[in-house]
Amino acid sequence: MELGIGMFGDVALDTKTGKYRDASVKLNEILEQVKLMDQVGLDVFAMGEHHRADYAVSSPEILLAAAASITNNIKLASGVTVLSSSEPVKVYEDFSMIDLISKGRAEIFVGRGSFIESFPLYGYDLSDYNQLFEEKLDLLLKINNEENVSWSGILRRPMENQTVYPRAFNNGVLPIWIAVGGTPESVLRAAKLGLPLIVAIIGGMPRQFKNLIEFYKQEYLRAGHDESKMQIAIHSHTFVSDDKKDIDQYFFNYKSQMDRIGRTRGWAPYTKEQYEGGRSKDGALFIGNANEVSDKINEMKELFGLTRFIGHMDVGDPAHDVMMNSIQLFGEKVAPQVRSKIVATL
């Protein structure tokens, strides 16, 4: 099973000044963190896309291209590309260039987006939310598999025998994953297309998602796809420290971001009870010491039949040294325990 780390590029709000932390500092910290991920042998780094004051990364492609030049082995993915409000031709071109720079390490996670600020920003109508994604995914997959593209849809002008360059490694084909938040229709789409699935599990109990993932497996095989090529991942909030003080402090980072998002969505303020409940054996937070986190990941591997786990690790913008410690523990303590468990059960 592959192990990776995802980020959104959170920037903390200084309550005294009312200003967010310097995005330039944050971006350079992320690059140092990705370099460490590569050094400790992690498999994947995924960078999210947002267009808000409390996130530093609006274009994952730019940051991933920078990361490609300072890493050697780690795969570099968007986490996610909000495809509904993106241009598929540009998405392919950007990621094929990352792929060429990194010698074949680029991946695209596409989703509809749970944050909607990119739609009015780029001039899209939210009433077209679903159709935009379906059309643009269809076009992106066609570009990914064909050098000369002829395509027509409703919400975008057609393409007639047009070429898209440069072409990525592996005969121009990039790995494209479908990222979902739990909608059966999205899972069914991924299964029918034979695309890898990544499920965001950030609340409640992971076991509640078992039927959804079994549904994917069933429909994937029903559609006639090769079982040996099936890939399933989950993406969950994760933080590792062997110092309980760090775990307790991380609650305040976590709460600050959850409350900021929650105010726009009508959520009640986040509580310590929720945090500890999420950290419990059955909860969705992979937050704890190295043994606790590795045990929980192993349980998810067995429960779902995972081929990949992505730990989302920068919620609320923890201090750089705290993040570096968490990444190092994830790579040097958690990953070996997960990998040795998998070898032992084969």
Residue, then its C-alpha position, 0 to 999 in steps of 0.5 A: m500500500e502506498l502512503g502519502i501526505g496531502m495539504f491545502g496550504d492553510v494559513a493561520l489568522d493572527t487574532k491580534t492583527g486580523k491578518y493571515r500569515d504570509a503566503s510566501v513563507k507558507l509556500n516555501e515551508i511546504l516545499e521544504q516539507v515535500k522535500l522531507m517527505d521524499q527523503v523519508g520515503l513517502d510515496v505521494f504528495a497531494m496539493g489542494e486547490h482553494h481560492r480563499a484568504d485562509y489558503a495559500v495555494s490557488s494553483p496546485e500545478i505551480l507548487l507541484a512543478a516547484a516540488a518536482s525540481i527538488t524531489n526524486n521519487i515521490k509522486l506529485a498529485s493535485g488534491v484535488t483539481v476542481l475540474s468543474s471550474s477548470e479548463p481540461v486542455k490546460v489541466y492536461e498541459d500543466f500536469s504533462m509538464i510536471d510529469l516531464i520535469s519529474k520524469g513520470r511522477a505527476e498524477i491528477f485527482v479530479g473532483r467537483g469541489s466542496f468549496i465553490e468560490s472558484f465558480p463565480l471567480y472563473g465565471y461559471d454558473l453553479s446551476d451547471y455544477n454537475q454537468l460541468f464536471e461530467e463534460k470536462l471529465d469526458l474531455l480530459l479523459k479523451i485528451n489523456n488517451e488521444e493526441n489528436v482530439s475531436w470532442s463536442g459537448i454543451l457547455r464548451r465549444p467543440m474541438e475538431n482534430q486538435t492536438v494537445y502538447p506536450r505529451a506526458f510520459n507513458n505514451g502521454v497517459l497521466p494517472i487520473w483519480i476520481a476524488v469523492g466525498g461520499t456521493p454514490e453517483s460519483v462513486l458509480r461514475a469512477a467505477k464505470l470508467g475504471l478510474p482509481l477512487i479516492v474517498a475523503i473521510i474527514g468525519g464520523m466513523p470510517r466504517q460507515f463508508k464500507n458499503l460505498i467502497e464495496f459498491y465501487k468494487q462491485e460496479y468496477l467489476r460489473a463494468g468489465h474492468d481488470e480487478s488487478k488494476m483496481q486502486i482505492a484510497i482514502h484521504s483523512h485528517t492526520f497528524v503524528s507526534d509522540d509528544k502528547k502536548d503537540i497532540d493537545q495543541y493541534f486541537f487549537n489549530y484544528k478547531s480554528q480552521m473547522d470553525r472558520i469553515g463552519r461559520t460559512r456552512g452553519w456548523a456549530p463550534y468545534t469541540k474538544e469532545q469531537y476531537e477526542g471522539g475523532r481520535s478514538k479507535d472508531g473515529a475518522l481522525f488519524i491523530g496520535n502517536a506513531n503506533e496509534v496512527s499506524d494501527k488505525i491505517n492498518e485497520m482501514k487497509e483491512l476494512f476497505g482493501l486500500t491500495r493507498f492512504i493519504g494523510h491530510m496534515d496541515v489543518g489550521d497551519p501548525a508551526h513549520d517545525v511541528m509539521m516537519n516532525s509529524i512528516q518525519l514520524f509518518g515516514e520513519k515510524v508509521a510507514p514501516q509499521v504499515r508496510s511490515k503489517i501488509v507484508a506479514t498478511l500476504 
